Amino acid sequence: MRVVRTPAEVRAELAGAERPLGLVPTMGALHAGHLALIRRARAENATVVASVFVNPLQFGPNEDFERYPRAFDSDVTQLRDAGVDLVYAPDVATMYPPGFTTAVDPGSVGERYEGALRPGHFRGVATVCTKLFATVRPERAYFGAKDAQQVAVLQRVVSDLDIGVELVVLPTVREPDGLALSSRNAYLDPGERAAAPALHRALDAIADAVRSGERDAQRAVARGRVELRPPLREAYLDVVDPRTFAPEAQIGAPALAIGSAWLGTTRLIDNEPIEARA
């Protein structure tokens, strides 16, 4: 396995690579969810590339860019053990050199929920992923379903810009108590960690209401809101179209229960796919 730092090095390393090629974009601080993506990519592709880059464009001015977990040496060891062929780990100056001004705006799918709470976040996600796709030129790119709005944004970008990469989305990997794996879970203190699974219980309650025949989104969400007790503080809880992230007043199928809640200074996100019965 090689670790390279520039687009030119990536292209040189991959010039004769066997195809198909799978890309797993990451911000490092790897956990079991990332490794599930690597395993799937390894099973489906002749060549696997992973990127490790903490992207400043997707962090707001008061967010956690500086303290975001970084464990590069451990990440490289795990990627090597998982069978990755090439790691692309650029620095910020390589990705965004002086004079860099281009950005990819994904439009309305990135304006609500996470987009409203983190203005510019999805513009940063869309821009960095477009750059990674252009550099690595994979046939497939692998993402986790926990970041469902990110997936919807990237599906829109790939379709609108004719990028020609298949997005493979894997189910959320969870702890035994239901908490979705996230690098930011490391911020939680023991009390917060014990309370955190209530977010997924809230989403399960919404999904159960819909599966039992509820069509009114407000009533379904109210069922979920019962689970969000202190110390959790709701950021949002809703039912949306998973492709557009438009809220659904009357729930159809497919649909997605989405939620976010604060625990101390840490904000968790999660979702649960649901289908209304005919």
Backbone as CSV, one residue per row, in Angstrom:
resi,resn,N_x,N_y,N_z,CA_x,CA_y,CA_z,C_x,C_y,C_z
1,MET,0.846,-1.193,0.000,0.000,0.000,0.000,0.877,1.237,0.000
2,ARG,0.550,2.190,-0.865,1.272,3.447,-0.930,0.413,4.562,-0.357
3,VAL,1.066,5.550,0.261,0.422,6.777,0.701,0.946,7.912,-0.164
4,VAL,0.040,8.611,-0.832,0.455,9.698,-1.729,-0.249,10.980,-1.326
5,ARG,0.324,12.114,-1.759,-0.110,13.411,-1.236,-0.643,14.370,-2.287
6,THR,-0.466,14.102,-3.558,-0.855,15.061,-4.586,-1.671,14.382,-5.681
7,PRO,-2.480,15.150,-6.430,-3.209,14.567,-7.558,-2.289,13.924,-8.592
8,ALA,-1.132,14.533,-8.858,-0.205,13.962,-9.828,0.281,12.589,-9.390
9,GLU,0.558,12.435,-8.085,0.996,11.136,-7.580,-0.126,10.107,-7.677
10,VAL,-1.358,10.531,-7.399,-2.486,9.606,-7.517,-2.588,9.099,-8.952
11,ARG,-2.550,10.004,-9.908,-2.720,9.607,-11.310,-1.581,8.708,-11.769
12,ALA,-0.370,9.003,-11.305,0.760,8.157,-11.685,0.605,6.747,-11.113
13,GLU,0.192,6.656,-9.857,0.021,5.352,-9.218,-1.106,4.543,-9.851
14,LEU,-2.140,5.232,-10.316,-3.316,4.529,-10.828,-3.321,4.380,-12.349
15,ALA,-2.267,4.840,-13.003,-2.250,4.821,-14.469,-2.462,3.423,-15.029
16,GLY,-1.895,2.434,-14.403,-2.062,1.065,-14.896,-2.871,0.188,-13.972
17,ALA,-3.665,0.808,-13.086,-4.395,0.041,-12.082,-5.489,-0.810,-12.724
18,GLU,-5.708,-1.965,-12.123,-6.803,-2.817,-12.580,-8.139,-2.180,-12.245
19,ARG,-9.075,-2.398,-13.140,-10.426,-1.873,-12.968,-11.400,-3.025,-12.753
20,PRO,-12.525,-2.737,-12.058,-12.995,-1.444,-11.578,-12.244,-0.962,-10.340
21,LEU,-12.379,0.344,-10.102,-11.697,0.989,-8.982,-12.751,1.554,-8.041
22,GLY,-12.598,1.281,-6.760,-13.509,1.799,-5.745,-12.815,2.817,-4.863
23,LEU,-13.515,3.911,-4.559,-12.997,4.971,-3.704,-13.813,5.051,-2.432
24,VAL,-13.123,5.136,-1.288,-13.787,5.348,0.004,-13.268,6.674,0.574
25,PRO,-14.034,7.752,0.427,-13.598,9.033,0.996,-13.806,9.048,2.509
26,THR,-12.815,9.490,3.258,-12.957,9.594,4.719,-12.290,10.876,5.204
27,MET,-12.650,11.262,6.442,-11.923,12.323,7.130,-11.035,11.727,8.226
28,GLY,-10.755,10.426,8.119,-9.887,9.794,9.095,-10.614,9.488,10.395
29,ALA,-9.815,9.254,11.464,-10.369,8.809,12.755,-11.296,7.630,12.511
30,LEU,-10.764,6.610,11.864,-11.584,5.520,11.347,-12.225,4.694,12.454
31,HIS,-13.440,4.238,12.166,-14.155,3.333,13.058,-14.730,2.188,12.232
32,ALA,-15.514,1.330,12.879,-16.017,0.134,12.204,-16.900,0.460,11.004
33,GLY,-17.566,1.601,11.035,-18.368,1.993,9.879,-17.518,2.228,8.651
34,HIS,-16.396,2.924,8.811,-15.476,3.114,7.686,-14.951,1.772,7.174
35,LEU,-14.602,0.903,8.100,-14.019,-0.373,7.688,-15.037,-1.252,6.965
36,ALA,-16.323,-1.104,7.291,-17.356,-1.814,6.533,-17.385,-1.337,5.085
37,LEU,-17.197,-0.033,4.887,-17.131,0.499,3.519,-15.915,-0.056,2.779
38,ILE,-14.788,-0.126,3.466,-13.574,-0.665,2.850,-13.776,-2.124,2.455
39,ARG,-14.368,-2.896,3.339,-14.586,-4.314,3.024,-15.483,-4.478,1.803
40,ARG,-16.540,-3.686,1.725,-17.437,-3.779,0.575,-16.692,-3.360,-0.701
41,ALA,-15.924,-2.287,-0.623,-15.163,-1.841,-1.789,-14.154,-2.901,-2.219
42,ARG,-13.519,-3.539,-1.244,-12.537,-4.580,-1.546,-13.205,-5.770,-2.237
43,ALA,-14.420,-6.089,-1.829,-15.127,-7.232,-2.412,-15.604,-6.967,-3.829
44,GLU,-15.807,-5.693,-4.185,-16.433,-5.363,-5.465,-15.495,-4.768,-6.497
45,ASN,-14.243,-4.517,-6.128,-13.337,-3.813,-7.039,-11.963,-4.464,-7.083
46,ALA,-11.304,-4.314,-8.219,-9.943,-4.825,-8.352,-8.942,-3.931,-7.632
47,THR,-9.245,-2.632,-7.559,-8.364,-1.666,-6.903,-9.194,-0.821,-5.955
48,VAL,-8.652,-0.574,-4.746,-9.358,0.223,-3.742,-8.468,1.378,-3.300
49,VAL,-9.043,2.577,-3.350,-8.374,3.792,-2.893,-9.184,4.370,-1.741
50,ALA,-8.506,4.786,-0.686,-9.148,5.517,0.405,-8.507,6.894,0.506
51,SER,-9.323,7.897,0.727,-8.780,9.233,0.979,-8.929,9.553,2.458
52,VAL,-7.952,10.280,2.981,-7.988,10.766,4.358,-7.724,12.265,4.294
53,PHE,-8.763,13.047,4.532,-8.630,14.500,4.428,-9.721,15.152,5.256
54,VAL,-9.339,15.923,6.273,-10.288,16.695,7.060,-10.536,17.997,6.302
55,ASN,-11.711,18.096,5.723,-12.010,19.132,4.737,-12.478,20.431,5.397
56,PRO,-11.668,21.478,5.375,-12.072,22.709,6.074,-13.297,23.378,5.462
57,LEU,-13.563,23.134,4.179,-14.690,23.812,3.541,-16.035,23.368,4.104
58,GLN,-16.094,22.214,4.752,-17.382,21.756,5.270,-17.562,22.047,6.750
59,PHE,-16.651,22.832,7.319,-16.758,23.264,8.709,-17.065,24.757,8.745
60,GLY,-18.014,25.152,9.610,-18.291,26.560,9.816,-17.241,27.212,10.702
61,PRO,-17.286,28.543,10.811,-16.257,29.264,11.580,-16.244,28.928,13.059
62,ASN,-17.367,28.461,13.632,-17.412,28.141,15.056,-17.537,26.645,15.304
63,GLU,-17.176,25.842,14.298,-17.288,24.393,14.435,-15.941,23.789,14.841
64,ASP,-15.853,22.466,14.750,-14.765,21.737,15.409,-13.635,21.320,14.465
65,PHE,-13.341,22.127,13.454,-12.286,21.736,12.517,-10.954,21.493,13.240
66,GLU,-10.570,22.368,14.118,-9.266,22.241,14.772,-9.202,21.048,15.713
67,ARG,-10.301,20.715,16.361,-10.272,19.613,17.331,-10.868,18.330,16.780
68,TYR,-11.265,18.314,15.497,-11.821,17.092,14.930,-10.806,15.959,15.122
69,PRO,-11.247,14.765,15.520,-10.292,13.685,15.825,-9.392,13.364,14.633
70,ARG,-8.110,13.274,14.896,-7.132,12.924,13.871,-6.246,11.813,14.412
71,ALA,-6.100,10.740,13.637,-5.305,9.579,14.068,-4.664,8.950,12.840
72,PHE,-3.848,9.731,12.140,-3.405,9.317,10.817,-2.605,8.016,10.839
73,ASP,-1.677,7.863,11.756,-0.868,6.643,11.776,-1.739,5.409,11.996
74,SER,-2.677,5.511,12.934,-3.599,4.405,13.172,-4.477,4.156,11.950
75,ASP,-4.930,5.229,11.311,-5.748,5.077,10.106,-5.003,4.307,9.017
76,VAL,-3.753,4.672,8.794,-2.960,4.013,7.749,-2.800,2.530,8.063
77,THR,-2.540,2.207,9.325,-2.401,0.801,9.702,-3.695,0.037,9.427
78,GLN,-4.823,0.619,9.809,-6.105,-0.059,9.581,-6.411,-0.211,8.091
79,LEU,-6.089,0.803,7.320,-6.346,0.724,5.877,-5.455,-0.328,5.221
80,ARG,-4.217,-0.408,5.664,-3.320,-1.434,5.126,-3.841,-2.832,5.479
81,ASP,-4.236,-3.001,6.730,-4.743,-4.308,7.161,-6.026,-4.693,6.430
82,ALA,-6.806,-3.696,6.023,-8.072,-3.966,5.335,-7.899,-4.197,3.839
83,GLY,-6.676,-4.064,3.340,-6.420,-4.374,1.944,-6.544,-3.222,0.980
84,VAL,-6.476,-1.989,1.470,-6.497,-0.826,0.584,-5.203,-0.784,-0.226
85,ASP,-5.326,-0.414,-1.495,-4.154,-0.360,-2.370,-3.436,0.977,-2.339
86,LEU,-4.189,2.056,-2.174,-3.605,3.398,-2.224,-4.362,4.311,-1.282
87,VAL,-3.626,5.104,-0.496,-4.215,6.112,0.372,-3.834,7.489,-0.178
88,TYR,-4.853,8.300,-0.422,-4.635,9.682,-0.865,-4.868,10.585,0.336
89,ALA,-3.805,11.254,0.788,-3.870,12.074,1.993,-3.272,13.446,1.715
90,PRO,-3.987,14.280,0.978,-3.461,15.612,0.674,-3.531,16.535,1.884
91,ASP,-2.744,17.612,1.857,-2.927,18.640,2.873,-3.844,19.726,2.307
92,VAL,-4.194,20.686,3.162,-5.155,21.705,2.759,-4.616,22.535,1.601
93,ALA,-3.320,22.857,1.618,-2.749,23.677,0.561,-2.764,22.965,-0.785
94,THR,-2.694,21.644,-0.772,-2.772,20.886,-2.023,-4.195,20.872,-2.564
95,MET,-5.167,20.674,-1.691,-6.556,20.647,-2.137,-7.063,22.029,-2.533
96,TYR,-6.655,23.032,-1.787,-7.153,24.385,-2.023,-5.975,25.363,-2.078
97,PRO,-5.246,25.348,-3.181,-4.056,26.205,-3.280,-4.441,27.679,-3.368
98,PRO,-3.484,28.568,-3.172,-3.770,30.002,-3.280,-4.460,30.321,-4.607
99,GLY,-5.498,31.123,-4.526,-6.254,31.468,-5.724,-7.426,30.550,-6.008
100,PHE,-7.597,29.486,-5.209,-8.707,28.560,-5.420,-10.022,29.286,-5.153
101,THR,-10.939,29.267,-6.131,-12.217,29.966,-5.974,-13.437,29.143,-6.391
102,THR,-13.237,28.002,-7.043,-14.352,27.229,-7.581,-15.047,26.451,-6.475
103,ALA,-16.374,26.380,-6.550,-17.138,25.590,-5.590,-18.324,24.957,-6.300
104,VAL,-18.809,23.862,-5.748,-19.967,23.151,-6.283,-21.136,23.366,-5.334
105,ASP,-22.190,24.004,-5.817,-23.380,24.289,-5.025,-24.453,23.258,-5.373
106,PRO,-24.857,22.404,-4.426,-25.800,21.339,-4.756,-27.252,21.774,-4.821
107,GLY,-27.563,23.032,-4.501,-28.930,23.508,-4.624,-29.812,23.151,-3.446
108,SER,-31.116,23.026,-3.702,-32.107,22.956,-2.632,-31.953,21.738,-1.733
109,VAL,-31.440,20.618,-2.264,-31.308,19.414,-1.430,-30.348,19.644,-0.270
110,GLY,-29.472,20.627,-0.390,-28.520,20.907,0.671,-28.850,22.118,1.511
111,GLU,-30.064,22.643,1.382,-30.395,23.883,2.080,-31.112,23.669,3.404
112,ARG,-31.755,22.514,3.605,-32.556,22.278,4.800,-31.750,21.492,5.843
113,TYR,-32.274,21.422,7.045,-31.760,20.545,8.094,-30.263,20.780,8.311
114,GLU,-29.402,19.834,7.952,-27.971,20.048,8.149,-27.497,21.291,7.397
115,GLY,-28.041,21.520,6.223,-27.644,22.693,5.449,-28.030,23.996,6.124
116,ALA,-29.181,24.004,6.812,-29.604,25.206,7.522,-28.795,25.424,8.795
117,LEU,-28.476,24.337,9.490,-27.699,24.447,10.720,-26.221,24.721,10.441
118,ARG,-25.755,24.290,9.271,-24.333,24.437,8.930,-24.224,25.090,7.547
119,PRO,-24.483,26.394,7.455,-24.459,27.053,6.143,-23.117,26.834,5.436
120,GLY,-23.206,26.433,4.183,-21.993,26.174,3.402,-21.449,24.772,3.534
121,HIS,-21.986,23.989,4.481,-21.453,22.643,4.722,-21.515,21.780,3.470
122,PHE,-22.689,21.708,2.850,-22.825,20.807,1.706,-22.130,21.349,0.459
123,ARG,-21.965,22.644,0.388,-21.127,23.192,-0.683,-19.702,22.663,-0.533
124,GLY,-19.212,22.621,0.705,-17.883,22.075,0.952,-17.800,20.594,0.667
125,VAL,-18.830,19.833,1.053,-18.865,18.394,0.772,-18.871,18.142,-0.726
126,ALA,-19.761,18.851,-1.438,-19.870,18.651,-2.878,-18.573,19.026,-3.597
127,THR,-17.929,20.066,-3.140,-16.689,20.507,-3.780,-15.570,19.504,-3.575
128,VAL,-15.369,19.058,-2.333,-14.258,18.134,-2.077,-14.494,16.796,-2.762
129,CYS,-15.726,16.306,-2.742,-15.982,15.012,-3.386,-15.841,15.106,-4.895
130,THR,-16.262,16.214,-5.478,-16.059,16.392,-6.923,-14.579,16.384,-7.258
131,LYS,-13.758,17.027,-6.433,-12.311,17.008,-6.645,-11.743,15.595,-6.498
132,LEU,-12.210,14.869,-5.490,-11.727,13.496,-5.312,-12.123,12.613,-6.495
133,PHE,-13.363,12.746,-6.964,-13.801,11.957,-8.108,-12.954,12.287,-9.340
134,ALA,-12.641,13.570,-9.530,-11.855,13.977,-10.701,-10.425,13.465,-10.624
135,THR,-9.872,13.389,-9.417,-8.486,12.946,-9.253,-8.362,11.431,-9.350
136,VAL,-9.224,10.716,-8.634,-9.112,9.256,-8.539,-9.797,8.564,-9.720
137,ARG,-10.880,9.153,-10.214,-11.654,8.608,-11.337,-12.130,7.174,-11.065
138,PRO,-12.861,6.999,-9.979,-13.343,5.648,-9.639,-14.589,5.288,-10.438
139,GLU,-14.830,4.002,-10.537,-16.132,3.545,-11.031,-17.190,3.602,-9.935
140,ARG,-16.757,3.389,-8.674,-17.689,3.369,-7.549,-17.091,4.180,-6.394
141,ALA,-17.972,4.821,-5.619,-17.563,5.502,-4.394,-18.514,5.075,-3.281
142,TYR,-17.989,4.899,-2.083,-18.700,4.241,-0.993,-18.962,5.213,0.156
143,PHE,-20.227,5.226,0.616,-20.641,6.129,1.682,-21.575,5.396,2.635
144,GLY,-21.639,5.885,3.879,-22.538,5.309,4.863,-23.880,6.015,4.874
145,ALA,-24.930,5.272,5.183,-26.285,5.824,5.177,-26.542,6.768,6.344
146,LYS,-25.688,6.774,7.374,-25.923,7.692,8.491,-25.978,9.130,8.013
147,ASP,-25.103,9.472,7.082,-25.084,10.831,6.541,-26.005,10.900,5.320
148,ALA,-27.294,10.709,5.578,-28.252,10.537,4.481,-28.395,11.789,3.635
149,GLN,-28.350,12.966,4.252,-28.481,14.184,3.442,-27.238,14.391,2.587
150,GLN,-26.080,14.039,3.103,-24.858,14.072,2.300,-25.000,13.167,1.083
151,VAL,-25.538,11.973,1.280,-25.744,11.047,0.166,-26.680,11.661,-0.873
152,ALA,-27.787,12.266,-0.411,-28.718,12.885,-1.350,-28.054,14.020,-2.128
153,VAL,-27.240,14.814,-1.447,-26.498,15.890,-2.113,-25.581,15.328,-3.188
154,LEU,-24.810,14.305,-2.845,-23.846,13.764,-3.795,-24.534,13.055,-4.963
155,GLN,-25.664,12.416,-4.709,-26.408,11.811,-5.815,-26.874,12.882,-6.791
156,ARG,-27.303,14.029,-6.266,-27.717,15.145,-7.117,-26.535,15.682,-7.921
157,VAL,-25.393,15.857,-7.267,-24.204,16.378,-7.935,-23.729,15.434,-9.030
158,VAL,-23.636,14.145,-8.708,-23.158,13.159,-9.677,-24.077,13.106,-10.895
159,SER,-25.390,13.172,-10.650,-26.346,13.144,-11.751,-26.288,14.432,-12.576
160,ASP,-26.317,15.570,-11.890,-26.367,16.845,-12.611,-25.101,17.121,-13.413
161,LEU,-23.957,16.702,-12.888,-22.680,17.000,-13.551,-22.166,15.841,-14.403
162,ASP,-22.975,14.789,-14.565,-22.589,13.654,-15.420,-21.213,13.116,-15.041
163,ILE,-21.002,12.903,-13.746,-19.676,12.502,-13.284,-19.371,11.052,-13.610
164,GLY,-20.379,10.211,-13.655,-20.133,8.836,-14.084,-19.540,7.939,-13.023
165,VAL,-19.875,8.200,-11.752,-19.449,7.326,-10.663,-20.706,6.778,-9.994
166,GLU,-20.688,5.498,-9.660,-21.795,4.888,-8.940,-21.576,5.088,-7.446
167,LEU,-22.580,5.652,-6.778,-22.509,5.811,-5.329,-23.107,4.578,-4.661
168,VAL,-22.292,3.892,-3.878,-22.726,2.699,-3.164,-22.929,3.104,-1.706
169,VAL,-24.159,2.932,-1.209,-24.510,3.398,0.130,-24.787,2.193,1.018
170,LEU,-24.035,2.087,2.105,-24.176,0.953,3.022,-24.973,1.350,4.259
171,PRO,-25.678,0.393,4.855,-26.461,0.692,6.064,-25.587,1.225,7.191
172,THR,-26.210,2.032,8.030,-25.523,2.590,9.190,-25.024,1.474,10.108
173,VAL,-23.785,1.580,10.532,-23.224,0.640,11.507,-23.465,1.222,12.898
174,ARG,-23.961,0.393,13.807,-24.385,0.872,15.112,-23.706,0.112,16.251
175,GLU,-23.651,0.777,17.386,-23.286,0.102,18.625,-24.430,-0.834,19.027
176,PRO,-24.167,-1.798,19.930,-25.244,-2.709,20.343,-26.476,-2.004,20.887
177,ASP,-26.330,-0.804,21.466,-27.490,-0.081,22.012,-28.160,0.830,20.990
178,GLY,-27.709,0.773,19.728,-28.376,1.518,18.666,-27.702,2.803,18.248
179,LEU,-26.734,3.292,19.000,-26.068,4.535,18.628,-25.301,4.360,17.327
180,ALA,-25.537,5.258,16.374,-24.813,5.218,15.112,-23.343,5.571,15.343
181,LEU,-22.445,4.782,14.738,-21.022,5.066,14.874,-20.686,6.398,14.208
182,SER,-19.857,7.165,14.870,-19.403,8.457,14.358,-18.095,8.804,15.032
183,SER,-17.193,9.434,14.295,-15.940,9.872,14.902,-16.200,10.867,16.026
184,ARG,-17.278,11.642,15.934,-17.585,12.639,16.961,-18.131,12.015,18.243
185,ASN,-18.461,10.735,18.251,-18.897,10.107,19.496,-17.808,10.174,20.564
186,ALA,-16.564,10.343,20.129,-15.458,10.457,21.085,-15.597,11.698,21.976
187,TYR,-16.389,12.677,21.550,-16.584,13.885,22.349,-17.497,13.659,23.550
188,LEU,-18.293,12.586,23.541,-19.317,12.392,24.567,-18.707,11.940,25.891
189,ASP,-19.156,12.545,26.986,-18.733,12.040,28.298,-19.617,10.834,28.657
190,PRO,-19.299,10.098,29.723,-20.057,8.869,30.008,-21.562,9.075,30.137
191,GLY,-21.980,10.150,30.780,-23.407,10.401,30.918,-24.071,10.689,29.589
192,GLU,-23.396,11.476,28.760,-23.928,11.781,27.431,-23.984,10.526,26.565
193,ARG,-22.943,9.712,26.677,-22.928,8.477,25.892,-24.089,7.564,26.293
194,ALA,-24.409,7.503,27.568,-25.514,6.658,28.016,-26.854,7.160,27.486
195,ALA,-26.984,8.478,27.314,-28.246,9.054,26.849,-28.378,9.023,25.332
196,ALA,-27.262,8.911,24.613,-27.247,9.104,23.171,-28.176,8.174,22.373
197,PRO,-28.354,6.895,22.744,-29.212,6.023,21.930,-30.671,6.463,21.842
198,ALA,-31.090,7.397,22.684,-32.474,7.858,22.630,-32.803,8.506,21.295
199,LEU,-31.810,9.060,20.611,-32.080,9.653,19.299,-32.571,8.593,18.332
200,HIS,-31.901,7.440,18.310,-32.360,6.398,17.396,-33.690,5.812,17.849
201,ARG,-33.931,5.749,19.149,-35.236,5.282,19.620,-36.346,6.212,19.135
202,ALA,-36.066,7.512,19.105,-37.060,8.461,18.596,-37.365,8.199,17.132
203,LEU,-36.337,7.933,16.346,-36.538,7.660,14.924,-37.264,6.337,14.715
204,ASP,-36.957,5.354,15.530,-37.676,4.080,15.473,-39.157,4.280,15.788
205,ALA,-39.445,5.144,16.750,-40.837,5.388,17.115,-41.597,6.035,15.960
206,ILE,-40.956,6.963,15.258,-41.577,7.575,14.078,-41.840,6.518,13.013
207,ALA,-40.825,5.709,12.747,-40.964,4.672,11.719,-42.056,3.678,12.090
208,ASP,-42.113,3.310,13.355,-43.147,2.369,13.799,-44.543,2.963,13.624
209,ALA,-44.688,4.242,13.897,-45.983,4.896,13.714,-46.420,4.832,12.254
210,VAL,-45.481,5.089,11.340,-45.811,5.057,9.913,-46.143,3.642,9.478
211,ARG,-45.352,2.690,9.942,-45.604,1.297,9.558,-46.938,0.792,10.106
212,SER,-47.420,1.440,11.169,-48.725,1.076,11.736,-49.877,1.802,11.044
213,GLY,-49.550,2.639,10.062,-50.597,3.278,9.278,-50.690,4.782,9.405
214,GLU,-49.895,5.399,10.268,-49.945,6.852,10.411,-49.425,7.526,9.138
215,ARG,-50.169,8.504,8.627,-49.746,9.222,7.422,-49.411,10.680,7.703
216,ASP,-49.884,11.196,8.812,-49.643,12.592,9.145,-48.267,12.728,9.794
217,ALA,-47.387,13.490,9.152,-46.000,13.576,9.632,-45.918,14.199,11.018
218,GLN,-46.756,15.207,11.288,-46.690,15.851,12.606,-47.024,14.869,13.719
219,ARG,-48.036,14.038,13.491,-48.391,13.068,14.522,-47.310,11.996,14.679
220,ALA,-46.732,11.568,13.546,-45.662,10.570,13.621,-44.453,11.130,14.360
221,VAL,-44.101,12.373,14.054,-42.944,13.003,14.705,-43.211,13.192,16.196
222,ALA,-44.447,13.500,16.543,-44.784,13.657,17.967,-44.538,12.367,18.733
223,ARG,-44.776,11.222,18.084,-44.482,9.928,18.721,-42.991,9.803,19.011
224,GLY,-42.184,10.251,18.078,-40.743,10.178,18.280,-40.234,11.159,19.311
225,ARG,-40.857,12.328,19.351,-40.373,13.387,20.245,-40.478,12.981,21.714
226,VAL,-41.374,12.070,22.018,-41.517,11.573,23.389,-40.208,10.971,23.892
227,GLU,-39.427,10.375,22.978,-38.176,9.712,23.377,-37.035,10.693,23.637
228,LEU,-37.156,11.921,23.152,-36.041,12.880,23.268,-36.134,13.642,24.589
229,ARG,-35.737,12.985,25.635,-35.766,13.590,26.961,-34.394,14.174,27.292
230,PRO,-34.337,15.131,28.242,-33.035,15.629,28.701,-32.163,14.464,29.152
231,PRO,-30.845,14.549,28.912,-30.104,15.741,28.489,-30.101,15.999,26.988
232,LEU,-30.814,15.202,26.168,-30.862,15.496,24.746,-31.703,16.745,24.501
233,ARG,-31.248,17.562,23.548,-31.978,18.751,23.129,-32.165,18.661,21.620
234,GLU,-33.399,18.660,21.187,-33.697,18.471,19.768,-33.136,19.597,18.916
235,ALA,-32.480,19.221,17.826,-32.106,20.183,16.788,-33.138,20.142,15.665
236,TYR,-33.514,18.944,15.238,-34.635,18.764,14.322,-35.072,17.308,14.371
237,LEU,-36.325,17.086,14.004,-36.915,15.765,13.917,-38.009,15.874,12.860
238,ASP,-37.939,15.014,11.815,-38.894,15.187,10.720,-38.939,13.919,9.868
239,VAL,-39.840,13.915,8.903,-39.937,12.864,7.900,-39.794,13.524,6.538
240,VAL,-38.888,12.995,5.706,-38.564,13.643,4.437,-38.541,12.630,3.297
241,ASP,-38.569,13.172,2.091,-38.279,12.387,0.894,-36.772,12.152,0.868
242,PRO,-36.304,10.912,0.839,-34.854,10.662,0.927,-34.064,11.159,-0.276
243,ARG,-34.725,11.449,-1.389,-34.004,11.914,-2.574,-33.832,13.423,-2.584
244,THR,-34.836,14.146,-2.096,-34.812,15.609,-2.164,-34.658,16.276,-0.810
245,PHE,-34.893,15.545,0.259,-34.929,16.052,1.629,-35.995,17.119,1.823
246,ALA,-37.023,17.081,0.993,-38.194,17.913,1.224,-39.050,17.268,2.301
247,PRO,-39.566,18.041,3.255,-40.418,17.469,4.299,-41.721,16.963,3.713
248,GLU,-42.268,15.916,4.337,-43.501,15.300,3.861,-44.601,15.504,4.887
249,ALA,-45.589,16.322,4.549,-46.721,16.514,5.455,-47.567,15.252,5.515
250,GLN,-47.810,14.646,4.354,-48.492,13.359,4.260,-47.475,12.335,3.771
251,ILE,-47.207,11.346,4.570,-46.083,10.458,4.332,-46.413,9.447,3.246
252,GLY,-45.552,9.381,2.246,-45.636,8.358,1.212,-44.490,7.385,1.352
253,ALA,-44.215,6.651,0.295,-43.118,5.685,0.335,-42.282,5.838,-0.924
254,PRO,-40.959,5.783,-0.832,-40.206,5.643,0.423,-40.126,6.962,1.180
255,ALA,-39.799,6.878,2.455,-39.623,8.061,3.281,-38.478,7.804,4.245
256,LEU,-38.053,8.870,4.913,-36.911,8.768,5.813,-37.204,9.595,7.056
257,ALA,-37.152,8.964,8.225,-37.203,9.700,9.485,-35.800,10.203,9.785
258,ILE,-35.667,11.501,9.996,-34.357,12.088,10.257,-34.386,12.821,11.587
259,GLY,-33.248,12.867,12.253,-33.199,13.559,13.524,-31.807,14.002,13.884
260,SER,-31.761,15.034,14.699,-30.501,15.521,15.244,-30.781,16.068,16.630
261,ALA,-29.845,15.826,17.550,-30.016,16.294,18.927,-28.661,16.648,19.518
262,TRP,-28.685,17.635,20.391,-27.490,18.047,21.113,-27.346,17.251,22.401
263,LEU,-26.112,16.894,22.707,-25.727,16.388,24.019,-24.522,17.214,24.450
264,GLY,-24.734,18.125,25.383,-23.656,19.044,25.704,-23.323,19.889,24.490
265,THR,-22.051,19.891,24.109,-21.621,20.667,22.940,-21.554,19.825,21.672
266,THR,-21.967,18.561,21.756,-21.893,17.638,20.620,-23.282,17.445,20.026
267,ARG,-23.370,17.524,18.706,-24.649,17.305,18.037,-24.586,16.003,17.252
268,LEU,-25.514,15.108,17.549,-25.617,13.822,16.872,-26.619,13.918,15.731
269,ILE,-26.404,13.115,14.675,-27.390,12.976,13.616,-27.651,11.492,13.379
270,ASP,-28.853,11.191,12.880,-29.201,9.807,12.589,-30.429,9.815,11.692
271,ASN,-30.797,8.648,11.187,-31.991,8.529,10.362,-32.459,7.081,10.376
272,GLU,-33.681,6.883,9.937,-34.252,5.545,9.855,-35.136,5.475,8.613
273,PRO,-34.818,4.588,7.642,-35.673,4.444,6.464,-37.025,3.859,6.855
274,ILE,-38.076,4.378,6.243,-39.421,3.869,6.502,-40.197,3.807,5.203
275,GLU,-41.132,2.880,5.174,-42.035,2.788,4.038,-43.452,2.710,4.553
276,ALA,-44.304,3.566,4.036,-45.709,3.530,4.412,-46.394,2.370,3.730
277,ARG,-47.295,1.717,4.455,-48.047,0.634,3.851,-49.048,1.194,2.837
278,ALA,-49.297,0.426,1.785,-50.280,0.858,0.783,-51.672,0.851,1.408
